[in-house]
Amino acid sequence: MEHRGKLSEFEAYLKDRQEKTSLSRSEIERNGTQAALDRCRELALRIQSELSSKRAEDFVDLLALADFQVSIERAASVLERRHGRRSPAE
């Protein structure tokens, strides 16, 4: 039964991620790519600022830290893609 609970949690995560991606895409289509890049830069600066004051002891929730790391690594991989190359899912 615990397996089903974890699956439901993952399904909820995927649904939430799909909804957020859809909203972001709509916002980009509405406001343009430059506005999206500006927002990304603002977020990156905020993350950098907040991380610079963090210590290892500040991260007691290892799952949250792991999720954060995966998100940052995903963002880095998006930046490393060649211009104009799209993944099959896009």
PyMOL Python script that loads the backbone (N, CA, C, O; Angstrom):
from pymol import cmd

cmd.read_pdbstr("""\
ATOM      1  N   MET A   1       0.818  -1.196   0.000  1.00  0.00           N
ATOM      2  CA  MET A   1       0.000   0.000   0.000  1.00  0.00           C
ATOM      3  C   MET A   1       0.866   1.267   0.000  1.00  0.00           C
ATOM      4  O   MET A   1       0.482   2.287  -0.572  1.00  0.00           O
ATOM      5  N   GLU A   2       2.028   1.193   0.641  1.00  0.00           N
ATOM      6  CA  GLU A   2       2.910   2.345   0.667  1.00  0.00           C
ATOM      7  C   GLU A   2       3.374   2.697  -0.750  1.00  0.00           C
ATOM      8  O   GLU A   2       3.540   3.872  -1.080  1.00  0.00           O
ATOM      9  N   HIS A   3       3.579   1.686  -1.575  1.00  0.00           N
ATOM     10  CA  HIS A   3       3.996   1.894  -2.961  1.00  0.00           C
ATOM     11  C   HIS A   3       2.965   2.750  -3.704  1.00  0.00           C
ATOM     12  O   HIS A   3       3.333   3.665  -4.441  1.00  0.00           O
ATOM     13  N   ARG A   4       1.691   2.455  -3.512  1.00  0.00           N
ATOM     14  CA  ARG A   4       0.628   3.223  -4.175  1.00  0.00           C
ATOM     15  C   ARG A   4       0.637   4.679  -3.710  1.00  0.00           C
ATOM     16  O   ARG A   4       0.399   5.594  -4.499  1.00  0.00           O
ATOM     17  N   GLY A   5       0.913   4.882  -2.424  1.00  0.00           N
ATOM     18  CA  GLY A   5       0.987   6.248  -1.896  1.00  0.00           C
ATOM     19  C   GLY A   5       2.113   7.036  -2.541  1.00  0.00           C
ATOM     20  O   GLY A   5       1.946   8.208  -2.878  1.00  0.00           O
ATOM     21  N   LYS A   6       3.268   6.390  -2.713  1.00  0.00           N
ATOM     22  CA  LYS A   6       4.399   7.058  -3.355  1.00  0.00           C
ATOM     23  C   LYS A   6       4.099   7.331  -4.828  1.00  0.00           C
ATOM     24  O   LYS A   6       4.483   8.372  -5.363  1.00  0.00           O
ATOM     25  N   LEU A   7       3.414   6.397  -5.478  1.00  0.00           N
ATOM     26  CA  LEU A   7       3.045   6.584  -6.873  1.00  0.00           C
ATOM     27  C   LEU A   7       2.079   7.759  -7.004  1.00  0.00           C
ATOM     28  O   LEU A   7       2.222   8.583  -7.908  1.00  0.00           O
ATOM     29  N   SER A   8       1.109   7.837  -6.118  1.00  0.00           N
ATOM     30  CA  SER A   8       0.157   8.951  -6.151  1.00  0.00           C
ATOM     31  C   SER A   8       0.869  10.284  -5.933  1.00  0.00           C
ATOM     32  O   SER A   8       0.538  11.282  -6.572  1.00  0.00           O
ATOM     33  N   GLU A   9       1.838  10.295  -5.039  1.00  0.00           N
ATOM     34  CA  GLU A   9       2.601  11.515  -4.775  1.00  0.00           C
ATOM     35  C   GLU A   9       3.388  11.918  -6.024  1.00  0.00           C
ATOM     36  O   GLU A   9       3.460  13.098  -6.367  1.00  0.00           O
ATOM     37  N   PHE A  10       3.972  10.936  -6.694  1.00  0.00           N
ATOM     38  CA  PHE A  10       4.723  11.207  -7.919  1.00  0.00           C
ATOM     39  C   PHE A  10       3.802  11.687  -9.027  1.00  0.00           C
ATOM     40  O   PHE A  10       4.145  12.613  -9.763  1.00  0.00           O
ATOM     41  N   GLU A  11       2.640  11.069  -9.152  1.00  0.00           N
ATOM     42  CA  GLU A  11       1.665  11.493 -10.161  1.00  0.00           C
ATOM     43  C   GLU A  11       1.223  12.927  -9.910  1.00  0.00           C
ATOM     44  O   GLU A  11       1.068  13.708 -10.849  1.00  0.00           O
ATOM     45  N   ALA A  12       1.021  13.269  -8.651  1.00  0.00           N
ATOM     46  CA  ALA A  12       0.633  14.645  -8.302  1.00  0.00           C
ATOM     47  C   ALA A  12       1.762  15.608  -8.658  1.00  0.00           C
ATOM     48  O   ALA A  12       1.515  16.706  -9.156  1.00  0.00           O
ATOM     49  N   TYR A  13       3.003  15.191  -8.401  1.00  0.00           N
ATOM     50  CA  TYR A  13       4.159  16.021  -8.745  1.00  0.00           C
ATOM     51  C   TYR A  13       4.216  16.253 -10.256  1.00  0.00           C
ATOM     52  O   TYR A  13       4.416  17.379 -10.710  1.00  0.00           O
ATOM     53  N   LEU A  14       4.039  15.175 -11.031  1.00  0.00           N
ATOM     54  CA  LEU A  14       4.070  15.301 -12.489  1.00  0.00           C
ATOM     55  C   LEU A  14       2.968  16.216 -13.008  1.00  0.00           C
ATOM     56  O   LEU A  14       3.201  17.043 -13.890  1.00  0.00           O
ATOM     57  N   LYS A  15       1.783  16.065 -12.463  1.00  0.00           N
ATOM     58  CA  LYS A  15       0.658  16.902 -12.883  1.00  0.00           C
ATOM     59  C   LYS A  15       0.949  18.367 -12.567  1.00  0.00           C
ATOM     60  O   LYS A  15       0.697  19.246 -13.391  1.00  0.00           O
ATOM     61  N   ASP A  16       1.480  18.626 -11.373  1.00  0.00           N
ATOM     62  CA  ASP A  16       1.815  19.993 -10.972  1.00  0.00           C
ATOM     63  C   ASP A  16       2.886  20.567 -11.902  1.00  0.00           C
ATOM     64  O   ASP A  16       2.800  21.722 -12.319  1.00  0.00           O
ATOM     65  N   ARG A  17       3.886  19.760 -12.218  1.00  0.00           N
ATOM     66  CA  ARG A  17       4.967  20.210 -13.102  1.00  0.00           C
ATOM     67  C   ARG A  17       4.438  20.518 -14.501  1.00  0.00           C
ATOM     68  O   ARG A  17       4.831  21.514 -15.108  1.00  0.00           O
ATOM     69  N   GLN A  18       3.551  19.672 -15.010  1.00  0.00           N
ATOM     70  CA  GLN A  18       2.966  19.909 -16.328  1.00  0.00           C
ATOM     71  C   GLN A  18       2.145  21.196 -16.337  1.00  0.00           C
ATOM     72  O   GLN A  18       2.204  21.966 -17.296  1.00  0.00           O
ATOM     73  N   GLU A  19       1.382  21.427 -15.273  1.00  0.00           N
ATOM     74  CA  GLU A  19       0.574  22.643 -15.186  1.00  0.00           C
ATOM     75  C   GLU A  19       1.465  23.883 -15.137  1.00  0.00           C
ATOM     76  O   GLU A  19       1.191  24.876 -15.811  1.00  0.00           O
ATOM     77  N   LYS A  20       2.535  23.825 -14.334  1.00  0.00           N
ATOM     78  CA  LYS A  20       3.445  24.972 -14.233  1.00  0.00           C
ATOM     79  C   LYS A  20       4.155  25.227 -15.557  1.00  0.00           C
ATOM     80  O   LYS A  20       4.352  26.377 -15.949  1.00  0.00           O
ATOM     81  N   THR A  21       4.540  24.153 -16.243  1.00  0.00           N
ATOM     82  CA  THR A  21       5.189  24.304 -17.542  1.00  0.00           C
ATOM     83  C   THR A  21       4.230  24.941 -18.541  1.00  0.00           C
ATOM     84  O   THR A  21       4.618  25.820 -19.311  1.00  0.00           O
ATOM     85  N   SER A  22       2.996  24.499 -18.526  1.00  0.00           N
ATOM     86  CA  SER A  22       1.994  25.056 -19.430  1.00  0.00           C
ATOM     87  C   SER A  22       1.758  26.539 -19.144  1.00  0.00           C
ATOM     88  O   SER A  22       1.660  27.346 -20.069  1.00  0.00           O
ATOM     89  N   LEU A  23       1.669  26.894 -17.862  1.00  0.00           N
ATOM     90  CA  LEU A  23       1.483  28.297 -17.494  1.00  0.00           C
ATOM     91  C   LEU A  23       2.683  29.144 -17.916  1.00  0.00           C
ATOM     92  O   LEU A  23       2.518  30.252 -18.427  1.00  0.00           O
ATOM     93  N   SER A  24       3.883  28.622 -17.701  1.00  0.00           N
ATOM     94  CA  SER A  24       5.089  29.354 -18.087  1.00  0.00           C
ATOM     95  C   SER A  24       5.144  29.552 -19.596  1.00  0.00           C
ATOM     96  O   SER A  24       5.493  30.629 -20.080  1.00  0.00           O
ATOM     97  N   ARG A  25       4.797  28.506 -20.328  1.00  0.00           N
ATOM     98  CA  ARG A  25       4.817  28.609 -21.784  1.00  0.00           C
ATOM     99  C   ARG A  25       3.811  29.667 -22.260  1.00  0.00           C
ATOM    100  O   ARG A  25       4.115  30.463 -23.148  1.00  0.00           O
ATOM    101  N   SER A  26       2.638  29.669 -21.675  1.00  0.00           N
ATOM    102  CA  SER A  26       1.634  30.677 -22.034  1.00  0.00           C
ATOM    103  C   SER A  26       2.136  32.080 -21.723  1.00  0.00           C
ATOM    104  O   SER A  26       1.943  33.008 -22.509  1.00  0.00           O
ATOM    105  N   GLU A  27       2.782  32.227 -20.568  1.00  0.00           N
ATOM    106  CA  GLU A  27       3.319  33.533 -20.188  1.00  0.00           C
ATOM    107  C   GLU A  27       4.412  33.977 -21.161  1.00  0.00           C
ATOM    108  O   GLU A  27       4.481  35.147 -21.536  1.00  0.00           O
ATOM    109  N   ILE A  28       5.268  33.031 -21.565  1.00  0.00           N
ATOM    110  CA  ILE A  28       6.328  33.355 -22.522  1.00  0.00           C
ATOM    111  C   ILE A  28       5.722  33.760 -23.862  1.00  0.00           C
ATOM    112  O   ILE A  28       6.172  34.722 -24.484  1.00  0.00           O
ATOM    113  N   GLU A  29       4.711  33.033 -24.304  1.00  0.00           N
ATOM    114  CA  GLU A  29       4.054  33.380 -25.564  1.00  0.00           C
ATOM    115  C   GLU A  29       3.399  34.752 -25.473  1.00  0.00           C
ATOM    116  O   GLU A  29       3.376  35.495 -26.455  1.00  0.00           O
ATOM    117  N   ARG A  30       2.872  35.092 -24.314  1.00  0.00           N
ATOM    118  CA  ARG A  30       2.193  36.371 -24.119  1.00  0.00           C
ATOM    119  C   ARG A  30       3.189  37.529 -23.977  1.00  0.00           C
ATOM    120  O   ARG A  30       2.998  38.591 -24.569  1.00  0.00           O
ATOM    121  N   ASN A  31       4.260  37.318 -23.184  1.00  0.00           N
ATOM    122  CA  ASN A  31       5.171  38.413 -22.847  1.00  0.00           C
ATOM    123  C   ASN A  31       6.483  38.408 -23.619  1.00  0.00           C
ATOM    124  O   ASN A  31       7.220  39.394 -23.593  1.00  0.00           O
ATOM    125  N   GLY A  32       6.779  37.319 -24.300  1.00  0.00           N
ATOM    126  CA  GLY A  32       8.002  37.239 -25.090  1.00  0.00           C
ATOM    127  C   GLY A  32       9.155  36.568 -24.362  1.00  0.00           C
ATOM    128  O   GLY A  32       9.175  36.453 -23.136  1.00  0.00           O
ATOM    129  N   THR A  33      10.113  36.130 -25.172  1.00  0.00           N
ATOM    130  CA  THR A  33      11.249  35.411 -24.607  1.00  0.00           C
ATOM    131  C   THR A  33      12.163  36.315 -23.796  1.00  0.00           C
ATOM    132  O   THR A  33      12.761  35.867 -22.818  1.00  0.00           O
ATOM    133  N   GLN A  34      12.281  37.569 -24.180  1.00  0.00           N
ATOM    134  CA  GLN A  34      13.158  38.479 -23.428  1.00  0.00           C
ATOM    135  C   GLN A  34      12.656  38.640 -21.996  1.00  0.00           C
ATOM    136  O   GLN A  34      13.454  38.638 -21.059  1.00  0.00           O
ATOM    137  N   ALA A  35      11.357  38.778 -21.820  1.00  0.00           N
ATOM    138  CA  ALA A  35      10.793  38.891 -20.470  1.00  0.00           C
ATOM    139  C   ALA A  35      11.046  37.611 -19.668  1.00  0.00           C
ATOM    140  O   ALA A  35      11.313  37.665 -18.468  1.00  0.00           O
ATOM    141  N   ALA A  36      10.960  36.462 -20.345  1.00  0.00           N
ATOM    142  CA  ALA A  36      11.223  35.190 -19.663  1.00  0.00           C
ATOM    143  C   ALA A  36      12.686  35.102 -19.239  1.00  0.00           C
ATOM    144  O   ALA A  36      12.985  34.674 -18.125  1.00  0.00           O
ATOM    145  N   LEU A  37      13.596  35.505 -20.122  1.00  0.00           N
ATOM    146  CA  LEU A  37      15.018  35.499 -19.774  1.00  0.00           C
ATOM    147  C   LEU A  37      15.315  36.444 -18.628  1.00  0.00           C
ATOM    148  O   LEU A  37      16.103  36.122 -17.738  1.00  0.00           O
ATOM    149  N   ASP A  38      14.685  37.613 -18.645  1.00  0.00           N
ATOM    150  CA  ASP A  38      14.863  38.565 -17.546  1.00  0.00           C
ATOM    151  C   ASP A  38      14.392  37.957 -16.222  1.00  0.00           C
ATOM    152  O   ASP A  38      15.046  38.119 -15.193  1.00  0.00           O
ATOM    153  N   ARG A  39      13.261  37.262 -16.255  1.00  0.00           N
ATOM    154  CA  ARG A  39      12.736  36.607 -15.049  1.00  0.00           C
ATOM    155  C   ARG A  39      13.694  35.519 -14.573  1.00  0.00           C
ATOM    156  O   ARG A  39      13.929  35.382 -13.373  1.00  0.00           O
ATOM    157  N   CYS A  40      14.244  34.749 -15.500  1.00  0.00           N
ATOM    158  CA  CYS A  40      15.214  33.707 -15.149  1.00  0.00           C
ATOM    159  C   CYS A  40      16.446  34.317 -14.485  1.00  0.00           C
ATOM    160  O   CYS A  40      16.960  33.786 -13.500  1.00  0.00           O
ATOM    161  N   ARG A  41      16.909  35.431 -15.033  1.00  0.00           N
ATOM    162  CA  ARG A  41      18.079  36.106 -14.454  1.00  0.00           C
ATOM    163  C   ARG A  41      17.772  36.596 -13.040  1.00  0.00           C
ATOM    164  O   ARG A  41      18.599  36.460 -12.139  1.00  0.00           O
ATOM    165  N   GLU A  42      16.592  37.160 -12.849  1.00  0.00           N
ATOM    166  CA  GLU A  42      16.194  37.620 -11.514  1.00  0.00           C
ATOM    167  C   GLU A  42      16.176  36.460 -10.522  1.00  0.00           C
ATOM    168  O   GLU A  42      16.668  36.583  -9.400  1.00  0.00           O
ATOM    169  N   LEU A  43      15.604  35.335 -10.945  1.00  0.00           N
ATOM    170  CA  LEU A  43      15.551  34.167 -10.071  1.00  0.00           C
ATOM    171  C   LEU A  43      16.952  33.638  -9.772  1.00  0.00           C
ATOM    172  O   LEU A  43      17.248  33.278  -8.633  1.00  0.00           O
ATOM    173  N   ALA A  44      17.808  33.590 -10.782  1.00  0.00           N
ATOM    174  CA  ALA A  44      19.177  33.097 -10.584  1.00  0.00           C
ATOM    175  C   ALA A  44      19.933  33.982  -9.592  1.00  0.00           C
ATOM    176  O   ALA A  44      20.651  33.474  -8.731  1.00  0.00           O
ATOM    177  N   LEU A  45      19.778  35.281  -9.709  1.00  0.00           N
ATOM    178  CA  LEU A  45      20.438  36.200  -8.774  1.00  0.00           C
ATOM    179  C   LEU A  45      19.898  36.021  -7.358  1.00  0.00           C
ATOM    180  O   LEU A  45      20.658  36.053  -6.390  1.00  0.00           O
ATOM    181  N   ARG A  46      18.592  35.835  -7.240  1.00  0.00           N
ATOM    182  CA  ARG A  46      17.986  35.611  -5.921  1.00  0.00           C
ATOM    183  C   ARG A  46      18.497  34.312  -5.303  1.00  0.00           C
ATOM    184  O   ARG A  46      18.819  34.262  -4.115  1.00  0.00           O
ATOM    185  N   ILE A  47      18.568  33.266  -6.119  1.00  0.00           N
ATOM    186  CA  ILE A  47      19.080  31.982  -5.633  1.00  0.00           C
ATOM    187  C   ILE A  47      20.531  32.132  -5.195  1.00  0.00           C
ATOM    188  O   ILE A  47      20.910  31.668  -4.120  1.00  0.00           O
ATOM    189  N   GLN A  48      21.334  32.775  -6.018  1.00  0.00           N
ATOM    190  CA  GLN A  48      22.742  32.972  -5.672  1.00  0.00           C
ATOM    191  C   GLN A  48      22.877  33.734  -4.359  1.00  0.00           C
ATOM    192  O   GLN A  48      23.673  33.355  -3.500  1.00  0.00           O
ATOM    193  N   SER A  49      22.119  34.788  -4.202  1.00  0.00           N
ATOM    194  CA  SER A  49      22.174  35.590  -2.988  1.00  0.00           C
ATOM    195  C   SER A  49      21.790  34.781  -1.750  1.00  0.00           C
ATOM    196  O   SER A  49      22.463  34.837  -0.721  1.00  0.00           O
ATOM    197  N   GLU A  50      20.695  34.029  -1.869  1.00  0.00           N
ATOM    198  CA  GLU A  50      20.235  33.259  -0.713  1.00  0.00           C
ATOM    199  C   GLU A  50      21.150  32.071  -0.408  1.00  0.00           C
ATOM    200  O   GLU A  50      21.348  31.736   0.759  1.00  0.00           O
ATOM    201  N   LEU A  51      21.707  31.435  -1.430  1.00  0.00           N
ATOM    202  CA  LEU A  51      22.608  30.302  -1.204  1.00  0.00           C
ATOM    203  C   LEU A  51      23.930  30.735  -0.577  1.00  0.00           C
ATOM    204  O   LEU A  51      24.535  29.978   0.182  1.00  0.00           O
ATOM    205  N   SER A  52      24.378  31.943  -0.890  1.00  0.00           N
ATOM    206  CA  SER A  52      25.670  32.391  -0.367  1.00  0.00           C
ATOM    207  C   SER A  52      25.666  32.493   1.156  1.00  0.00           C
ATOM    208  O   SER A  52      26.723  32.432   1.783  1.00  0.00           O
ATOM    209  N   SER A  53      24.497  32.647   1.747  1.00  0.00           N
ATOM    210  CA  SER A  53      24.429  32.759   3.210  1.00  0.00           C
ATOM    211  C   SER A  53      24.057  31.435   3.887  1.00  0.00           C
ATOM    212  O   SER A  53      23.982  31.371   5.114  1.00  0.00           O
ATOM    213  N   LYS A  54      23.826  30.388   3.106  1.00  0.00           N
ATOM    214  CA  LYS A  54      23.419  29.093   3.670  1.00  0.00           C
ATOM    215  C   LYS A  54      24.633  28.257   4.064  1.00  0.00           C
ATOM    216  O   LYS A  54      25.704  28.352   3.464  1.00  0.00           O
ATOM    217  N   ARG A  55      24.433  27.448   5.076  1.00  0.00           N
ATOM    218  CA  ARG A  55      25.434  26.471   5.499  1.00  0.00           C
ATOM    219  C   ARG A  55      24.794  25.097   5.417  1.00  0.00           C
ATOM    220  O   ARG A  55      23.572  24.984   5.320  1.00  0.00           O
ATOM    221  N   ALA A  56      25.592  24.074   5.454  1.00  0.00           N
ATOM    222  CA  ALA A  56      25.079  22.708   5.356  1.00  0.00           C
ATOM    223  C   ALA A  56      24.032  22.435   6.437  1.00  0.00           C
ATOM    224  O   ALA A  56      23.052  21.733   6.188  1.00  0.00           O
ATOM    225  N   GLU A  57      24.234  22.979   7.616  1.00  0.00           N
ATOM    226  CA  GLU A  57      23.292  22.753   8.726  1.00  0.00           C
ATOM    227  C   GLU A  57      21.913  23.363   8.453  1.00  0.00           C
ATOM    228  O   GLU A  57      20.924  22.961   9.067  1.00  0.00           O
ATOM    229  N   ASP A  58      21.846  24.324   7.542  1.00  0.00           N
ATOM    230  CA  ASP A  58      20.572  24.974   7.230  1.00  0.00           C
ATOM    231  C   ASP A  58      19.636  24.059   6.439  1.00  0.00           C
ATOM    232  O   ASP A  58      18.435  24.315   6.354  1.00  0.00           O
ATOM    233  N   PHE A  59      20.190  22.997   5.864  1.00  0.00           N
ATOM    234  CA  PHE A  59      19.393  22.080   5.053  1.00  0.00           C
ATOM    235  C   PHE A  59      19.123  20.801   5.835  1.00  0.00           C
ATOM    236  O   PHE A  59      19.885  19.838   5.758  1.00  0.00           O
ATOM    237  N   VAL A  60      18.040  20.805   6.580  1.00  0.00           N
ATOM    238  CA  VAL A  60      17.700  19.622   7.362  1.00  0.00           C
ATOM    239  C   VAL A  60      16.758  18.701   6.594  1.00  0.00           C
ATOM    240  O   VAL A  60      16.662  17.516   6.915  1.00  0.00           O
ATOM    241  N   ASP A  61      16.072  19.217   5.600  1.00  0.00           N
ATOM    242  CA  ASP A  61      15.166  18.418   4.786  1.00  0.00           C
ATOM    243  C   ASP A  61      15.927  17.934   3.549  1.00  0.00           C
ATOM    244  O   ASP A  61      16.019  18.642   2.546  1.00  0.00           O
ATOM    245  N   LEU A  62      16.467  16.721   3.637  1.00  0.00           N
ATOM    246  CA  LEU A  62      17.293  16.204   2.551  1.00  0.00           C
ATOM    247  C   LEU A  62      16.516  16.008   1.262  1.00  0.00           C
ATOM    248  O   LEU A  62      17.066  16.196   0.177  1.00  0.00           O
ATOM    249  N   LEU A  63      15.249  15.635   1.358  1.00  0.00           N
ATOM    250  CA  LEU A  63      14.440  15.472   0.146  1.00  0.00           C
ATOM    251  C   LEU A  63      14.240  16.804  -0.569  1.00  0.00           C
ATOM    252  O   LEU A  63      14.300  16.875  -1.796  1.00  0.00           O
ATOM    253  N   ALA A  64      14.003  17.858   0.209  1.00  0.00           N
ATOM    254  CA  ALA A  64      13.846  19.182  -0.394  1.00  0.00           C
ATOM    255  C   ALA A  64      15.147  19.631  -1.045  1.00  0.00           C
ATOM    256  O   ALA A  64      15.130  20.211  -2.131  1.00  0.00           O
ATOM    257  N   LEU A  65      16.283  19.366  -0.382  1.00  0.00           N
ATOM    258  CA  LEU A  65      17.577  19.729  -0.943  1.00  0.00           C
ATOM    259  C   LEU A  65      17.840  18.939  -2.219  1.00  0.00           C
ATOM    260  O   LEU A  65      18.338  19.495  -3.197  1.00  0.00           O
ATOM    261  N   ALA A  66      17.514  17.655  -2.221  1.00  0.00           N
ATOM    262  CA  ALA A  66      17.695  16.832  -3.415  1.00  0.00           C
ATOM    263  C   ALA A  66      16.822  17.345  -4.555  1.00  0.00           C
ATOM    264  O   ALA A  66      17.276  17.408  -5.698  1.00  0.00           O
ATOM    265  N   ASP A  67      15.582  17.709  -4.263  1.00  0.00           N
ATOM    266  CA  ASP A  67      14.679  18.250  -5.281  1.00  0.00           C
ATOM    267  C   ASP A  67      15.235  19.555  -5.839  1.00  0.00           C
ATOM    268  O   ASP A  67      15.184  19.796  -7.045  1.00  0.00           O
ATOM    269  N   PHE A  68      15.764  20.387  -4.961  1.00  0.00           N
ATOM    270  CA  PHE A  68      16.358  21.656  -5.377  1.00  0.00           C
ATOM    271  C   PHE A  68      17.544  21.400  -6.303  1.00  0.00           C
ATOM    272  O   PHE A  68      17.669  22.039  -7.348  1.00  0.00           O
ATOM    273  N   GLN A  69      18.417  20.464  -5.919  1.00  0.00           N
ATOM    274  CA  GLN A  69      19.587  20.156  -6.733  1.00  0.00           C
ATOM    275  C   GLN A  69      19.182  19.642  -8.111  1.00  0.00           C
ATOM    276  O   GLN A  69      19.766  20.041  -9.118  1.00  0.00           O
ATOM    277  N   VAL A  70      18.193  18.765  -8.161  1.00  0.00           N
ATOM    278  CA  VAL A  70      17.724  18.238  -9.443  1.00  0.00           C
ATOM    279  C   VAL A  70      17.185  19.376 -10.313  1.00  0.00           C
ATOM    280  O   VAL A  70      17.432  19.411 -11.519  1.00  0.00           O
ATOM    281  N   SER A  71      16.458  20.291  -9.708  1.00  0.00           N
ATOM    282  CA  SER A  71      15.909  21.424 -10.464  1.00  0.00           C
ATOM    283  C   SER A  71      17.016  22.298 -11.035  1.00  0.00           C
ATOM    284  O   SER A  71      16.942  22.734 -12.184  1.00  0.00           O
ATOM    285  N   ILE A  72      18.034  22.550 -10.235  1.00  0.00           N
ATOM    286  CA  ILE A  72      19.160  23.373 -10.698  1.00  0.00           C
ATOM    287  C   ILE A  72      19.921  22.645 -11.808  1.00  0.00           C
ATOM    288  O   ILE A  72      20.322  23.257 -12.798  1.00  0.00           O
ATOM    289  N   GLU A  73      20.117  21.339 -11.636  1.00  0.00           N
ATOM    290  CA  GLU A  73      20.805  20.575 -12.680  1.00  0.00           C
ATOM    291  C   GLU A  73      19.993  20.550 -13.972  1.00  0.00           C
ATOM    292  O   GLU A  73      20.559  20.598 -15.064  1.00  0.00           O
ATOM    293  N   ARG A  74      18.689  20.477 -13.853  1.00  0.00           N
ATOM    294  CA  ARG A  74      17.821  20.521 -15.041  1.00  0.00           C
ATOM    295  C   ARG A  74      17.961  21.871 -15.744  1.00  0.00           C
ATOM    296  O   ARG A  74      18.048  21.937 -16.970  1.00  0.00           O
ATOM    297  N   ALA A  75      17.981  22.940 -14.956  1.00  0.00           N
ATOM    298  CA  ALA A  75      18.150  24.270 -15.533  1.00  0.00           C
ATOM    299  C   ALA A  75      19.496  24.373 -16.251  1.00  0.00           C
ATOM    300  O   ALA A  75      19.576  24.940 -17.340  1.00  0.00           O
ATOM    301  N   ALA A  76      20.543  23.832 -15.647  1.00  0.00           N
ATOM    302  CA  ALA A  76      21.868  23.856 -16.278  1.00  0.00           C
ATOM    303  C   ALA A  76      21.862  23.077 -17.584  1.00  0.00           C
ATOM    304  O   ALA A  76      22.481  23.498 -18.561  1.00  0.00           O
ATOM    305  N   SER A  77      21.169  21.946 -17.607  1.00  0.00           N
ATOM    306  CA  SER A  77      21.137  21.154 -18.840  1.00  0.00           C
ATOM    307  C   SER A  77      20.376  21.875 -19.942  1.00  0.00           C
ATOM    308  O   SER A  77      20.723  21.753 -21.117  1.00  0.00           O
ATOM    309  N   VAL A  78      19.349  22.621 -19.579  1.00  0.00           N
ATOM    310  CA  VAL A  78      18.621  23.406 -20.577  1.00  0.00           C
ATOM    311  C   VAL A  78      19.540  24.465 -21.176  1.00  0.00           C
ATOM    312  O   VAL A  78      19.521  24.696 -22.385  1.00  0.00           O
ATOM    313  N   LEU A  79      20.342  25.107 -20.335  1.00  0.00           N
ATOM    314  CA  LEU A  79      21.265  26.127 -20.828  1.00  0.00           C
ATOM    315  C   LEU A  79      22.359  25.540 -21.710  1.00  0.00           C
ATOM    316  O   LEU A  79      22.878  26.226 -22.590  1.00  0.00           O
ATOM    317  N   GLU A  80      22.712  24.282 -21.487  1.00  0.00           N
ATOM    318  CA  GLU A  80      23.773  23.642 -22.260  1.00  0.00           C
ATOM    319  C   GLU A  80      23.307  23.122 -23.615  1.00  0.00           C
ATOM    320  O   GLU A  80      24.135  22.796 -24.465  1.00  0.00           O
ATOM    321  N   ARG A  81      22.001  23.038 -23.831  1.00  0.00           N
ATOM    322  CA  ARG A  81      21.497  22.556 -25.123  1.00  0.00           C
ATOM    323  C   ARG A  81      21.981  23.456 -26.244  1.00  0.00           C
ATOM    324  O   ARG A  81      22.145  24.666 -26.084  1.00  0.00           O
ATOM    325  N   ARG A  82      22.200  22.820 -27.380  1.00  0.00           N
ATOM    326  CA  ARG A  82      22.566  23.614 -28.552  1.00  0.00           C
ATOM    327  C   ARG A  82      21.372  24.440 -28.994  1.00  0.00           C
ATOM    328  O   ARG A  82      20.225  24.005 -28.890  1.00  0.00           O
ATOM    329  N   HIS A  83      21.648  25.612 -29.479  1.00  0.00           N
ATOM    330  CA  HIS A  83      20.600  26.510 -29.962  1.00  0.00           C
ATOM    331  C   HIS A  83      19.794  25.828 -31.055  1.00  0.00           C
ATOM    332  O   HIS A  83      20.356  25.302 -32.015  1.00  0.00           O
ATOM    333  N   GLY A  84      18.470  25.838 -30.905  1.00  0.00           N
ATOM    334  CA  GLY A  84      17.593  25.293 -31.919  1.00  0.00           C
ATOM    335  C   GLY A  84      17.338  23.807 -31.813  1.00  0.00           C
ATOM    336  O   GLY A  84      16.472  23.282 -32.513  1.00  0.00           O
ATOM    337  N   ARG A  85      18.056  23.129 -30.971  1.00  0.00           N
ATOM    338  CA  ARG A  85      17.856  21.679 -30.804  1.00  0.00           C
ATOM    339  C   ARG A  85      16.798  21.439 -29.764  1.00  0.00           C
ATOM    340  O   ARG A  85      16.855  22.013 -28.677  1.00  0.00           O
ATOM    341  N   ARG A  86      15.835  20.605 -30.074  1.00  0.00           N
ATOM    342  CA  ARG A  86      14.729  20.346 -29.167  1.00  0.00           C
ATOM    343  C   ARG A  86      14.718  18.872 -28.808  1.00  0.00           C
ATOM    344  O   ARG A  86      15.141  18.015 -29.584  1.00  0.00           O
ATOM    345  N   SER A  87      14.221  18.601 -27.604  1.00  0.00           N
ATOM    346  CA  SER A  87      14.086  17.201 -27.198  1.00  0.00           C
ATOM    347  C   SER A  87      12.841  16.625 -27.847  1.00  0.00           C
ATOM    348  O   SER A  87      11.958  17.384 -28.244  1.00  0.00           O
ATOM    349  N   PRO A  88      12.740  15.286 -27.971  1.00  0.00           N
ATOM    350  CA  PRO A  88      11.577  14.662 -28.600  1.00  0.00           C
ATOM    351  C   PRO A  88      10.268  14.989 -27.884  1.00  0.00           C
ATOM    352  O   PRO A  88       9.206  14.962 -28.505  1.00  0.00           O
ATOM    353  N   ALA A  89      10.327  15.294 -26.592  1.00  0.00           N
ATOM    354  CA  ALA A  89       9.112  15.573 -25.830  1.00  0.00           C
ATOM    355  C   ALA A  89       8.546  16.957 -26.121  1.00  0.00           C
ATOM    356  O   ALA A  89       7.394  17.232 -25.786  1.00  0.00           O
ATOM    357  N   GLU A  90       9.334  17.828 -26.737  1.00  0.00           N
ATOM    358  CA  GLU A  90       8.886  19.195 -26.966  1.00  0.00           C
ATOM    359  C   GLU A  90       8.151  19.333 -28.279  1.00  0.00           C
ATOM    360  O   GLU A  90       7.705  20.427 -28.626  1.00  0.00           O
TER     361      GLU A  90
END
""", "prot")
cmd.dss("prot")
cmd.show_as("cartoon", "prot")
cmd.util.cbc("prot")
cmd.orient("prot")
